[in-house]
Amino acid sequence: MKVTVVCDVLGEENNGTTIAAMNLIRSLQGKGHTVRALCTGTKHAGEEGYYIVPSINFGPFNGYVSKNGVALARPVHKIMEEAIDGADVVHIMIPFVLGVSAAKIAWAKGIPVTAGFHCQAENLSNHFFLMNADRFNRWLYKVFYQTLYSRCDCVHYPTRFICDIFEGVTGPTNHYIISNGVNASFVKKAVSKPSQLQDKFVILFTGRYSREKSHKVLLDAVALSQYKEKIQLIFAGSGPQKKNLEARARRLGISMPIMQFYSRRDLVDVINYADLYVHPAEVEIEAIACLEAIACGKVPVIADSPRSATRHFALTPENLFRVNDPADLAARIDYWIAHPKELAACSQQYLGYAETFAFDQCMDRMEGMLADAAKKEA
């Protein structure tokens, strides 16, 4: 097949959408398909198969957009035509301006269009302090549907959770529910803690430093823990809330979290030497980061948010805490610290759990979805 993958955001692999897009591109290429990527940013400039459009100039807001670690694409018709012409199928990653514009060109040419659902309404509305405005979020979903998803041949949802949320607002779509997949490099292995962490209980959370990920809840929970002097947090990631989180940790009087973005190889090591994985996010479509930790045998403690699919990964009540409740999270953390045998036993329960989300199987299913769409025009 000749597949054009359109992703407004395709820079550094520091967010779920970019990672999912690059995983799909590499997988399709590895299976012998011709892949064209239509995107913005300088990371892939000059690379064969990448069609680069400029970024949108947000004027005085450029600094804020840059802090989020993304660059949003400005459509250029000639470049889009080159990327789309002759494709068997066009796959849109997110319903932003480049994706919608590319879909219109593909429809005009009679080329099948598929689209992934990688953006919850709250991922946008939180930037306008409207994350909890239900009417606004429902309106956003209707805009997504009207401008893109209503006319797609197939829609990819990473979880049943987000499929039900979206279709509950807009009505049914021709959907495929396929996990983004856990890379095979995430496995349990013996890794020693760095010397400075030998006497610490290490709690890891992987996620962008943004409001909906709720890092502050974990910080507050550590401050309430009876073991707070023993706990060392690691926040693997990057994002605009870094300085705010550092300031909060100082006010709370807890050990400053280790905050940095890790390569995949390094992240596997960090997961394996961590003692516990906590996922406090209030808004989450799938949370591959949590599955990666589980694949390495880590016991998770997950917010029971109704706006997060991650809560479904909990095997016992001790793997859940009340969303946005630092005291309840502190109680869960203290339980696992005080019961190392139960922690080890729960780790064994989780080993093998992530096999359902094996990367190669998920990518095979994505290939199948794209082939199904391409056949409709054949």
N, C-alpha and C positions, 0 to 999 in steps of 0.2 A: 504494500500500500504506500501511497504518498500521503503523508499526514502533516497538516499544518497545525501547530500548537500555538495558541495565542495567549499570552500572559502579560497583562499590564505591568505586573511586578515580577521582574526576573533579574534581580541583582545578586547580592550576596545571599548565600543560603542560610539566612538567619530568621526565616519565618516559614510557617507550614506550607503556604501556597507555593513559594519558590522551590522548596524542597520537593513537594509533590510534582511540580512541573518538570523539574530536572530529572527526577526518578523516572517519570513517564518517558521523557525524551530519550534518556540513555537506554531504557529497557527496549523501546521500539527500535532504536538504532541497533542494539545488540541482536535483535531478532531479524535484522536484514531489511527493515522498512526504511524508506526515505523520509526523513523528518525535517521540516522547516519550522523554525521558531521565530515568531513575530513578537517583538518585545522592545523595551527601552533599556537604557543604561549603557555603561561603558565596559562592563565585565566581559561580554561576549563580542564586542566590536571586532570585526575582521575575521571572526571564525566562520568557517564554511557552514552554510545552512542557517545562519542567524540573520534575520532581517531587522535592522535596528531603526526605530523611529525616535524622534527627540522626546524629551521629558516635558511635561507641562510646567510652565513658569507660573508659580503661585505668588510671585511678588513678595510682599512682606511675610508670607507664610512659608517661604522656601526653607527657612531654618527649622520650622516645626516638622515639616515633611522629612527633611534630612535626618532629624533626631529619631524619627521612626524607622530609619534604616531602609527606606524604600524610595523609588522614583516612579511616578505615575506617567504613563505614556500619552503622548499627543499624536493622534492619527495623522498619517501622511498617505494620501490615497495611492500614489504611485508605488510606494514601498509595500503597502498592503496588497495591491494587485499582484505584484511580483511574488509575494509570499503565498498567495492563495491560488493563483491561476494554475490549473492542472491538478490540483489536489483531489484525492479520492474522498477525503473527509477533513473537515476543519473542527478542531476541538478547542473550545473556549474555557479558560481556567476560572475567570471571575467576571462578573457582569458590570465591568467598568467601561469607560468610554472606548478604549481600543478594542475590547472584546465585542462590544455591541456593534461598533463600526465594521469590524471584520466579518461578523455574522451577516450583516446586511449585504456586503459584497458577495459572500458565498451564496446566500439565498438568490441573489440576482443572477448568479452564474449556474444555479441549479445544483450546487455542491452540498451534500449533506452536512449538517452542523450538529455537533454534540457539545455538551457543556458540563463542566464540573461544578459542584456546589461547595465552595471552600470559604465562603464569607457569610457569617451570621450577620443579621441586621445590627446586632449589638457591637460588632467589630467596627462598624462605622459610627453608630449613634453615640458611642462612648466619647468620641472626639468632640461632640457637641453637648456633652453632659446630659444626654437624653437616653442613656443606656436602659433606664428603667421606665421609659415612656412607651407603654405597650402600643398605643395607637400609632405613634411614629414608627416603631419597628414593624408593625403590620403593614403600614403604608410603604415602607421600604421594600418589603417582600413583594408587594403587589407591583411596585415599579420594576423590580428584578424580573418578575414573571412577564409583565407586559412587553418589556424591551428585549428580552432574550429567551427565557426558558419556555414560554408558551409556543414557540415555533421550532424548538429543537427536536431533532429526530430521536435523541436519547439524552437523558440527564443522569449524570453520575453523582450519587450521594455517598459520602464515606461511611455513613451510619444510618440505620433505620430511624434513629432519633431525629436527625435533621430532615430526613425525608418526610416524616410525620409532621414536624413543625411547619415546614414550607407548604406541603400539600394541604395541611389543615387551614391555611390562609388562602391559597390560590386554587385548590382543586387538583385533580390527578395529573401526573406527567408520565411519560414513558420512561420509567426509572430503572436504574441498575444500582444496587446497593453493594459497593465494593470498598473495602478498607484501602487506605493509602499504603498500608503494608509496613512491616517491620523488617529492616535490613538484616540480613543473615549475620552481620558482624556483631550484633548485639546478643551476646551469649554470656553465661555465667563462667567466670574464671577467677583464679586466685590472683589478687592484686593487693599489694601492701599499701597501707596508708602512707602518705608523706610523713616524714619524721615529726613535723610540727602538729600533725593531727592524730598522732598515735594514742593520746589519752583523751580524745574527743569522741563524742557520739555525733556522727556526721549525718545531717539531714539534707537531702538533695531535692531541689525543684528545678525542672527545666521548662522554661517558658519566657516569652518576650516580656520585657519590663513595661507592661501596660496595665491600665486600671482593671480591666476585666479579668486579668490573671490573678488578682487578689494577693500579691506577695505580702502586702501589709498585714493580712490576717495571720500569715505564718510568723511574721516578725512579732506581732502582738502575742501569739500563742507561746512562743519561746520565752517571752518576758514573764508569762504567767506560769511557766513550767517550774516544778520543784528541782529540775535538773538544769536550769538555764545556764549555770556556770560550766556545765559539761558539754553543752550543745554547740556545734559549729554548723552554721547554715552554708550551703553552696547554692547560689542562684546561677545556673548555667543559662546564658542567653545574653541579650542586649536589648536596648530600648529606651524610650524617652523618660521613664520614671526612675532611672538609676539614681540620680542625685536625691530625689525625694525619699527613696528607700534607704539610702545611706543616712540621711538626716533623721529618719524615723528610728533607725537602729541606734543612733547615738542618743536620741532622747530617751529611748527605752532602757539604755544601759546594758545592752546585750553585746556579745561578740559581733564585730562587724562581719556581715556575710562576705564570703568570697564570691565576687561577681565578675564573670567573664564569659566570653563566647568560646566554646571548645570545638575543635575539629572532631569529626566522628570517631577517629581512633582514640583521641584523648578522652572523649565523653564516655566511651565504653569503659575505660579504666576508672574514671570518676564514679560511674554508676556502681561498678563492682566493689570499690572500696567504701562506698557510702553504707551507712547502717540502716537507713530508712528513706523511703521516697514519699514526699507529701505533695499532693496536687490540689491546691486551694482554689483554683480558677472557678469563677462563677459562670463563665460563658465559654463553651468548648464544643466544637463539632465532633472531634474524635479523640484528640490528645494522643497522638502517636508517641510523644515523649514519655507518657506514662506507660504505654505498652513496651517501649524500649527498656524501661527500668524493670518491668515485670519479666521481660524475656531474659534479663540477667539475674533473675531470682530475687529481686528486691520486693519487699512487702510495701504496698502502697497504702496511704491514708488519703482519702479523696473526699472533696466537698460533695454533699448530696444535693447540689443545685439542680432544680428542674430545667435549667437552661444549659445543662452540660451532659454530654453523652458519657463522660468519663465515669460517672457514678455506677454505671452498669458493670464496671470492672471489679467491683467489690465482691469478695467471696464471703466475708463475715461482717457482723456489725462493727467490729473493731477496725475495719478498713474504711469506714465512713465517719464523717463528722458533720454536724449541722453547718450549712453554708453560712459564711460570714460570722461565725461564732468562735472567737479565739479561745474562750474558756473550754469549749467542748473539744476543740482541736488539741489544746494543751493536755487534756485528760487522756486523749488517745495516744499522744506522744509519750506521756509518762507511763502509760500502760505498757507500751512496747519496750521502753527502756527498762522497766522493772521486771519484765518477763522475757528474758533472752531465749529460754527454751521454746516458748510459744512463738517467738519471732522466727526462730529457726524452722519450726514445724510449718508455720504459715508460708515461709519462703519455699519449702518443698511443695506445698499445695500449688503455688503459683508457677513453678517450673513446668513448662509444657503448655500453660494456658495461652501463651501468645502464638502458639503454632497455627492457630486458626487465622492469624493475621500475617502469615509468612509472605514475604515480599514477592517472591517469584510467582506464587499462586495468584496473588492480587494483580500483578502485572499481566499475567496470562488472561485474566478476566477482563482487564481494561482493553487488551488487544482484541478480545472477542467482541466487546461492546462497539469498538470502532469499526470492526469488520462488519458487524450487523448493520450499522448505519450506512457504510459504504455500499453494501449489497442493495439497499433500497433504491439507489440511483442506477445500479448496474443494469 
